[in-house]
Amino acid sequence: MAIDDPVQPAQLAQPAQETDAEADADAEAGPAPAAGGRGTTWSALRPLVLRVHFYAGLLIAPLLLIAATSGLLYALSFQAEKFIYSHELETPVGERSLPLGDQLAAARAAHPKGTVTAVWPSAEDGATTRVLMTTPEVEEGKSLAVFVDPYTAEVRGELTSYGSSGALPLRTWLDELHRDLHLGDLGRHYGELAASWLWVVALGGLFLWLGRRRTAKRDLIVPERGARGRRRTLSRHGALGTVAVLGLVLLSATGLTWSRYAGENIGAVQDQLGGATPVVSAALAEGGGGGGGEHEGHEGHGDAGSHEGTAGTDIGIDNALAAARQAGIEGKLSVILPSEGSGYVVKETDTQFPVHLDSVAVDPSDGLVIDELRFADYPLLAQLTRFGIDAHTGVLLGLVNQLALAALAASLILLIVWGYRMWWLRRPTKERRLSAGRPVPRGAWRKAPVTALLPLAALTVLVGWFVPLLGISLLVFLAVDLLLGAVARFRARTARTAD
């Protein structure tokens, strides 16, 4: 995030005595035009990029600041959950674990009105088993997680759970704050708008920083020593932005994958390219046994895995889990219970690298594997999408991933603060006490060569269509800029007439 808005020497006349801000602006200007008044393509495009960068940074920065702050808190919430909910997540290690069916029965006994949808068996010594239920008290899209001691079948607590990563109340609240400000569909527009512009501002700032005059290449990533005032702020801003730009662009791209409008376009392209994420099929053959009843039928506790009142026979959750393990499904697991016409689905949920995300479907009548899906068989695009989303949500590499997200969020906050500080330091204090930094003068696009301007315009239209909120907001910026230009011209004409 940058608000790199230098005054161009060729565009604005310099006063007899420069202020510190104006001197810094001259020093940060890009390459001078070649002799004869004809410069490189970049020197012609730079003022245009700078003007877009200025307005985008100035107007979108508040949204990015909210997203960065909430994202920082979200990244830290993984470790906070382990401390806050330690009673539910952990238990003293016993001599041996009880059958999963007994643990499931204990959870049902504690919440007889709940409908069990999935079970996460204890994955390591001292960890509880998590039984997920839908209940009238829990809002749609979330589950009631009942935590059961695998050694004693004691219920250690209940918490609301959300998403495939099993976010508990603290992380869920922060996730919703980051995603939509707790405003539902209306709030999602904020997140998509911020993600739509983040990569534009980040790459624009990088190009401006790379095109700046400097004496040593190390100045790209190391702040300038001895600098003061606005120049020092710019040096810190540019160096940090160069280091963080790749991560910020990846955050923007992965964030857009599940946005409302751009996400639909990305999904459609992914499907067209054959990169849709496959799903294991748990559908039973016509007339097949098991799975004949709704989940409410699980409330019979004589056999915790059986379906009372169904025509078929259920082998039980322990036998289904044993069949899945024989098929090579190991580690952290999620067992989805059968429903009408479908069998058990047992899938790996270990997102640590290398990931373990294989899954199988098991016939509840005889324990035979009816379908299996290996992560290695995913289309490459589906694998990359999964990696990107898991990295964005902080689960791909565990603590390392979360610390990297926290560092990126903190970097973005600093870049925004430094950007606004540069804007403030550029204010013409001799004219108006409450004035602020001005953008590069209008008309920069007229100086750009047609051979560069036409492809840039075509690319802008294409990206604006594919990322709708980016395109709409860019049109709004253009309309506001044209309106301000018309007002300025009207005032100038009025002043001349009065003179």
N, C-alpha and C positions, 0 to 999 in steps of 0.2 A: 504494500500500500504506500503510495507516494503522492505528495503534492509538490512536485518539482516544478516551480513556476518562475524561472528566471526572466528578468527583463532583457530582451535581446538588444544589443547595442545598435544594430542597424534599424531597429523599429522605434525605439524611444530615445529622444534626445537626453543626454546626460547633463546634469547641472554642473555648475562650476566646481562645487564641493560635494563629493559623493558621500552618502551615508555608508555605514558598514554593510548594510543589506544590499545596497546597489553595487558596491565593490565586489561582494561575494557573487552577485548575479553575473557580473561580467566574467569573473573567473570560471564560472561553471558552464559558460556557453559552449556550444558544440563547435565543430570545425568551421573555420572561416570559409566563405565562398571562394571559389577559384577566381583567378584573374579574368577580367572581362565581365564579371557579374554573374557568371554561370557556375553554380556549385554542383555538388554531387546530388544524387536522388535523395539520399538521407538528409542532407542539409536543407533540401526543399521540403521534405516531409516532416522534419523535426518540429517546426512550429505547430503543424496540424496535430501531430501526436501529443505535443505538449499541451495544447489547448484542451483536447479531449481528456487527457490525463488529469489536467487541473480540475475540470468540472466533475469528472467521475469521482476523483478523490475527495473533492469538497462535499459533494452531495450524497455519495454512497457510503462515505466513511462512517457515519453514525450507525448504519445497519451492519457494516463490517465490525465495528467496535462491539456491538451487542453480540454478534455471532462469535467473535473471538473470546469475549469474556465468558459467555455461557459455555463455549467449547472448552475453555481452560478448566472451568469447574467440572464439566462432564469428564474430562480426561482424568482428573484427580479422584473422581467419585468411585472408581473401581476399587482402589485401595481403601477408601473410606468405608465402603460397604462391608469389607471384610472385618473392620473394627466395630462398626456400629451394629451389625447383625451377626456378630460372632456366636451368640447363643444359638441362633437358628442354624447357622452354617456348620458349626463344629460340635463335636461330641467326644466324650472320653472314649478311647479305643478299648473295645471289649475283646473277649477271647475269640469269638467267631460271629460272623454275620448271619442273621436269620434269613430264611427264604424271602425273596422279594414279595411274594404273595402275602406273607404275614404283615409285612410293612405296609403294603397297599391296603390291607384290611383294617389296620389301625387308623390310617388316614380317613378311610370311609366311615369308620365308627365315630370319629371326631366330627365329621361333617356329612351326616347321612343324606342331606339334601343336595350335596354337591355332585356334579357329574365329572368323573375322572376322564381326562383326555390324554394324559401322558404321564410317564414316570421317568425321572432321571435317577438311576441307581447311584449309590455312593461310589465315587470314582477313586477314592484313596482312603487310607486309614484315617479315622477321625472326622470324616466328612459325612454329613447327613444325606439321606435320600430325599429327593424332592418330588412330591406328588402334585401334579397340576390339575386343578378342577375349574369348572365353570360353575358359578353360583349366582343367585339373583342379586347378591350384594355387590358383586364385582362388575364394573362396567364392561361393555362389549369391547373385545380386542385385547383384554387383559385376563389373567388367570389368578386364582387363589393358589398360592404355593404352600403346601403343608409339608413341614420339615420333620422327618421321622428318623429317630435313632436306629441305625441298621443293626445294632447289637441287642437292643431291648424292645424295639418297636414302640418306644415312647415318642409321643408327638411333642416336639420341642418348640413349636410355634407356627404361626401362619402369617404370611405376608403377601401382598399383591405383587405379581410378577408380570413382566412385559417383554415381549420379543424373544427371538431365538437365543439371545445371550442370557436370558433370565434376569433382566434388570429388576432390581428391587426398588422400593418406593423412592429412596433418595436419587438414585441414578435415573429412574423413570421421570421424576419431576424435572431434573436438569436436562434430560434428553428432550422433553416436550418444550422446555424453555428455549433450548437451542433451536429446535425445529420450527416452532410456530408461536412462541411467546405465550403459550397457553390460550391462544385465540382461535384454535381450530383451523379450518380451511382458510379463513381470512389471514391468519398469521403466517400460513405457509408461504404467502406471497413475499413476505419480508425475507425469509430464508432463501427462496429461489432468486430473488433480485440480488441479494448479496453474493450468492454463489455465481450468478451470471456475470457479475462485474469483477469479481476478484481476480480471475485470470487475465482480464483485459488490463486492469490497473497494474497488476504485478508485471506482466510482460512489457507494458508501456514504460513503466519505471525502469525496467532492466535495459531496454533499448536506449532510453535517455541517459542512463548512467554509463553505458558502454560507449556512447558517442561523445562523452564529455572529455575535454582536454585534461591530460594528466601526465605527470613526469615518470611514473613507474606503474607497472601492471599490478603490483601488490596493493596499490591504492583502491583497486576494485573491491577488495574484501577486507581491507584494514583501514580503519578511520584515520584521517590525516592528523598527524601530530602538530601541535602548536596552533591549530586553527581556532578561531574564536567566532562568537556570534552565530549568524545564520550559516556561515560556511562550516562551522564545526557540526551543527545540527544536520546539515546536508550530508556531510561526510559520514556521519554515523548512520544516517538513514539509508544512504546508497550502499554502504558496505554490508549492513545487515540485510537489506533487501536482496542483494545479490546472492548471499548465502541461503536465504530462505525462499527464493523465488520458485524453485522446483517443487518444494513441498506445498507452497501456496497454490500453485497451478494444479497439482494433484488433488488437493483438498477441494478445489473448485470443481474439477471434473467429476470426482467421485460423489460429491454432494449433489450434483445435477442429475446423477443417474436415478435417484428416487424422488426428484422434484415433480411437481404436478404437471407442468406443460412441457418443459424440456425433457423431463424423464420419459414422457410418453413417446416423444420423437426418438430418443435414444433407444428405448425398448423396441420400437418398430424397426429401426435400422438393424439392431442386434438380431431380431427375428429374421429379417430379410437376408442377413449374412449367415444364417444358420448357427447363431451363437446363443440361442435361447437355453436357459438352464433346464436340464432334464430332471424329471421326477420319477422316483421308483413307483411302479404300479402295484397297488395292493388290492386291486379288484379281484373278487373271487369268481370262479366259473359259475355259470348258471346252475343252480341247484346244489352248489358246493356247501359244505357244512361250515359251522362256526359263524361267528359274527352276525347271527340272526337277529339279535336284539339291540336296542339302544343302550347307551352307556348306563342309563339308570338301572338296567338289569344287573350291573356289577355289584349292587348293594348286598347281594347274598354273600355271607362271609364263610360259609362252609368250605368253599373252594374260591379263594380270592380271585382267581382268574376266570371263573366260569360265568356264563351268561344264563341267569335263571329265566325260565319262560321262553327260551329260544328253541328252535327245532334242532339245531346242531349241537355239537359237543365242542367245548373250548378246552384246549390242552393246558391253559393257564399261562400266566406271564412268565413264570420261571422256565417252563419248557420252551416257550417261544424265544426267550433270551438265550437259552442253551443252544437252540437251533441256529440262531443268528451268530453266536460265537463259533460254532462249528464251521460256519461259512466265512469266517475270518473277520467278523465285526468285533472290534475290541476297543479298550480304552474308555474315554468318556462317552456315554451313550444316552440316547433318549428313546424310550419305548412308547410308541403311539398305540393306544389300545384300539381294537377292532370296533367297527360300527356296522350297520346294515350293509351287507354286500362287500365288505372289505376285511382284510386280515390285519395282523400286527405289522407295524413298520418299526424296525429297529435301525437306528442310524447313529453313526459316529458324529460327535460334536466338537472334536478337538481342533480348534482353529490355529493352534500353535504351528510354527513352520518346522518341519514339513507337516502339512495339514493331514488330518485323518477324517474324511467326510464320506466314507462309503456307507451304503445303506442296503437293506434287504427287506423284503416283505415275506411274512410267514403265514401259511394257512393255519387258522386257529383250530381246524378240525383234526389235522394229522401232523402238524409241525413241519411240513415240507416247505422249502423256500420256493415261492412262486415267482419272484422277480428279484433281481439284484442290480445295483448301480454303483459303479466304482468312480471315484472322483477323477481317476486317470482317464476315464472314458468321456468326461465332459468335453464339449468343444472348447478350443483354446480361448475363444472370446468369452465364453461362460466362466472359465477358470479365472481369467484376468478380471472379469467383473466381480467375481466373488472375492478375489484378493483385494481389489480396490475398496469395496464396501467394508470388508472386515478391517482393513487398515484405517479407513475413515472413522469407524466406530470403536477403534481401539482394542480389538480382540485378536488381530492376526498374530502379533508377536508378544502378546501379554504385556508385562510391565514395560518392556522396551518400547513397544508401540505407544503406550499411554504416555510415557515420558517424552517421546518425540512429538506427539500431538500437543502436549502441554507447552513444549518449547516453541512449536510453531505458533500456537495461539498467543503466547507471551510476545513473540517477535512481531506478530501482526499488531498487537496493542501498541508496542513501542513505535512501530512504523507510522501508525495513525497519529499518535501523539506528536511525534517529531514532524510529521507532515503538516499538521495544523500549526505547530510552532513556527515552521518556516513561512507559512502563509501569513501568520500574524506579524512576524518580523519584517515582512516585505511591505507592510502598510505605509503609506505616505503620511507620516505623522505631522509633517510641516503643513499639510493641507487641512486635514480634519482629524480631530483627536480620536474619533471612534471609527475611522476608516480601516480597511483591511487590504490584503494583497490583491493586486489586479491580475487577471489572466493575460496571456499573450494576445495582442490585438487581433481583431477579426481579419478575415481575408487571406489567411495563410494558405488555404487550399488553392487559391488562384495562382500561387507561385509554384505549385507542384507540377511536374511534367505529366502530360496526359498519359504517357505510357505507364506511369506508376499510379496515377490517380484512378484510371478506369478499372484496373484489376482490383485495387483497394476498395473501390465503391461496390464492385460486384461481390467481393468477398464479404463486405459488411452487410449487404442485403441478404446473402445466403446465411450467414451466421445469425443475423437478426430474425430470420424466419425460423431457423432451427432452434434458437434459444429465444422464445417470444418475449419474455420480460426484458431481456437485453435490448431487443429491437424496439420495443415500445418505449422504454425509458430513453433510448438514444434519440428517438423522434421527439420526445418531450424536451430533452436537452436542446435539440436543434430549434424547436419552436420557441423556447424561452430565449435562446441566444438571438434568434431573428427578431423577436419582440424587443429585446433590450437594444439591439442595433437600430431598430426603427425609432425607438424613443430617443436614442442618442443623436440620431440624424435630425430628428424633429427639434430637439433642443438646440442643436448647432444652427439650424436654419433660423430659429426664433432669435437666437443671440445675434446672428448676422443682420437680421432685419432690424432689430432694436438698435444696433450700432449705426 
